């Protein structure tokens, strides 16, 4: 099978979406399929060594400068996709590249599947501080985008519930993103190495290490974990190690200082991806109070490393952490400290048989096989509908096929003109937003 993945977010940009896409591409190729990734340009991309990655010219997206939207290349994308003879297009984002993927699929007459990775209600503030879009508008944006797609992949039950609440009636399947187990299981990391890292972080032998590893932002709710520490410390000697960076880091450091917890909380900053397994293996628990995760790959990474998870309960995690062997879930921030203390009291080695079964369940291999089967079902359904259409409108279908090359060129030319128009509008909008941000900063300084 030949698969085209269309995404606005891909490496070297670091995100859960980029990781999910790369994992899917690698595992589908292991199964014998060909995968082509259509994405945006990035000045840090090593294009000379990239394989099957097509980058289309793009510009920064409004106030999120590290994110890009495609500027032009609609016709080029169509020609490349046609040359590769794609069987299906799988869109991963809802903006530039996602829209482009739908356009290309329509012209090639092949099906489109979409994965909804992001719970946008929790992120609209980052788009011009909520001036452009409000949480209540998200469902209309998503519902409009999903027109013209054949099916939806939901990374978790939580996403499925959200999509259903939007009134979307397309076929849906819950397929959690898997991870490369060997990257985190790491039997080669010896206990002595974990002990050395703990000592370097300043932990005593009797102290329990709680690990937080994520982008440091308000929606990750690390502040709830910090607020729970005094209660936990009354019963157990713990230290919280916060790995990552982000816009909320200084606020958290101020909070730690105000609570007089500076000797109990360690900020490491960012660490290289290759080093994260060492932190997971060194920790006694991975802890997260975030309620914004649609799938949370860090939970899977921690579990693969053999580290129990403490997290805020949601439908996805209730299914993932379905045994106390793998961790505990708390209902809200007020429940966090008590659940953590209960987990510490019951700390013991994980059952090996249960562990190995769970590893396959969360593996990238299992993930790719499930996605492939959904591709097959979607292609069959799409072709059945095309056959019915051909039987009902035989002359119209033949005329369409005969005229398609000219129609495609005309249509794409119109889309190029529209793209340039919207690019100019986006550029003007970005300038206006920059002036808004400047005004806000000036007000803050005053």
Phi, psi and omega in degrees: 000145177249120188242134174251118177260122182249123185209142174276345184239117177204162181304145014278003172295134181263121177196163177296326178296313180300317180296317180298317181294314180297319179299314180298315181299313181299314184287325176295321178295324176297330179278359176099010181263161176256133184233131180237127183256117177261121185211187184271165176285156177208125183299340181264001181286138177270074189296335181292338182246008177277144179237130179059032175242121182252117182254127180252142186306135185215170179229159178300147182267101174043239186275353176259083187298331182284348177259147185237156170235144184293138183260314178205170181120018182300310182293320179299318180298319178298312182297318180294315180297322178294318179297322180284349178056056183295146176266331182203150174246135181239105180275147186238348178224161190259006185248230189312299184290329177295315178296318179299318179300320178295319179297314180297316180298321180297319181286327179275351181058052175232157184285158177237130170249144178234138171256125177267101185273330196244136173270090191294337179304331182272357187235358184297337180299328183288345178267093179056039178054037176080008182286330185272325185213138179255159180307323182293343182270347187302316184299327179288322178296312182293316181298320178295318180296322186288348173295131181095000173255156184266332185199165183230136170260126177253122182292347181203166176298328180297318178293320178302315178299320180296313181297318178298323179292338177283349182085021180278128185251006179295158174302137182228150175218133178275115179225097179295142176294134176265175180232162175283099187306316185298335180292336186240336178296314169040067176296345180284345178278110185279157177305328180296324180291321177295319179296322179295316179296318179300319180294320179296329178281348178098017179272139172279162184301326184272357183275145180264129184263117172261126184250128170245123181226108183187176167293136183271097181222161185302320184291346176285344172060034176296333180301328179294322178295317179298317180296332182279344185303313181305320179295315180295320183294339177296335183245329185226146176278100182240157169226138179261122178253117182255112181254128178136178176218167180162177188293345185259004186299313183295324177298318179293321179296321177296321179296316179301317181294319182294331179269003180057048181243019185302331180271001181244353180233130183241123175260117182266343191076194181287150172232155179297146180307322182294341183268346186298326180300324179297322180290318177300315183293329181282337186280151172275325178216144167263130186233136178210131177253013182293142175244009185257000185281133174271333177216327174063076181296333180296330176298315181294319180299316179298316180296320179297328179281355180084022181253130181291152184250135170243120188208163178287131186293135170207170184302322180297310183289331177297326178281322182288310182260074186262014180208139180299345176300331187258354179144191180224152178243139176249148187282323179206179182301324182293338183268350189301309185297315183294319179295320178297315179297321179296319179294321179294319179299327185260019184293123179203165181301143180286139177299123188297317182295315177297321181298313182295322178295318179293324180299318179293320180303322184260011185282154177296325179299312179297319178302309183295322179297320179293320178295316180301315179298324177291323174304311182301311180300320182291318179296316179299313180297318180297315181292326176298318179294322178295321180295318178297318179297319181295323179291323182283325184229064186299314183292318180299319180295316181297317179298318180298315181295319182295324184265359188305314182306315180291317180300317180300313182298316180296315181298314182291328176297317177298319180293326177297317179297316178297317181299317179295320179298311181292330177295319178296319179296319180296320179296317179296319180297318180299319179297318179297319180294322177299322179292324176299313180300319180297318179298317179299316180296319178299320179295319180297320180293322178295000000 
